[in-house]
Amino acid sequence: MPHVNIRMYPGRTDEQKEALTKKVIEAFGEAMDIPPRWLTVAIEEVDADDWHAEVVEPEILGKAELLTKEPEYLDD
């Protein structure tokens, strides 16, 4: 624990995903003093056509009280 699930549009390379994973692990270590061995990271690609139904409705709007950073793109 903890587990971080990153959901984003497809199209990033394996190298970009690996770099992001390393940064997430570093950030947890710096901000919360959590050792890398306790952390798992998953990257799930969600097609743009499915984003609203699979991410916005259940994860953002449905759990708005848990957000620590709200999406700015919903105001567009």
PyMOL commands that set and color helices and strands:
alter all, ss='L'
color gray80, all
select helices_A, chain A and resi 14-32+36-38+48-61+64-66+73-75
alter helices_A, ss='H'
color red, helices_A
select strands_A, chain A and resi 3-8+40-45
alter strands_A, ss='S'
color yellow, strands_A
deselect
rebuild
show_as cartoon
